[in-house]
Amino acid sequence: MRRAHRWLAVLGLAALAGGCGEGGTGPDRLFAPEVARDGESVDGLTVGHRLMAAGEHELALKAYLRAAARQGTTVDVLSALGSANLELGRLGQAERLLRRAVEVDETFVPAWNNLGVVLMERGETGEAARVFRRAFALDSGRSTRIRENLTLALAKLENRAYSSENNSDFALVRRGTGEYLILSEP
């Protein structure tokens, strides 16, 4: 009899806790996966994706590494590891992982897009534009983010010679009539 009362009390507390406060799992709320029971384990990719959405990139990387240990280096795992490293500013590692992901599956659009982002961050605009074109083609133009990334890469590629970075160190000074002297600013 005591055992039954204890279970009812636990169930009652759980019901109260579930209905209280601001908690919940609406579309704009993040939540952790449920507790694993009976030897089940929670998918490391799912945990990692939720941590990435919450801005916890280092923890997401650890979750993705656990997924790699359990599932192997699938395209999903490699792409996730690359994305976490990108968010952490580890561009070299991110590039290597994302290149491996597209070698494993040449049709995996997220890996192509994220590789393009890495290349843009590294200043390799020409290759980034080619990579974004590939992602855009594989996606059949459905993703607005990929379209925006491609547009930005092409714009930077076209205006490379006239970027503010290249001409901010120089000033034109007029010498007499029709002659100009280019001075370098310190």
Sequence and secondary structure as in RCSB ss.txt:
>XXXX:A:sequence
MRRAHRWLAVLGLAALAGGCGEGGTGPDRLFAPEVARDGESVDGLTVGHRLMAAGEHELALKAYLRAAARQGTTV
DVLSALGSANLELGRLGQAERLLRRAVEVDETFVPAWNNLGVVLMERGETGEAARVFRRAFALDSGRSTRIRENL
TLALAKLENRAYSSENNSDFALVRRGTGEYLILSEP
>XXXX:A:secstr
 HHHHHHHHHHHHHHHHHHSTT    TT         TT    HHHHHHHHHHTT HHHHHHHHHHHHHHH S H
HHHHHHHHHHHHTT HHHHHHHHHHHHHH TT HHHHHHHHHHHHHTT HHHHHHHHHHHHHHTTT  HHHHHHH
HHHHHHHHTGGG HHHHTTEEEEEETTTEEEEEE  
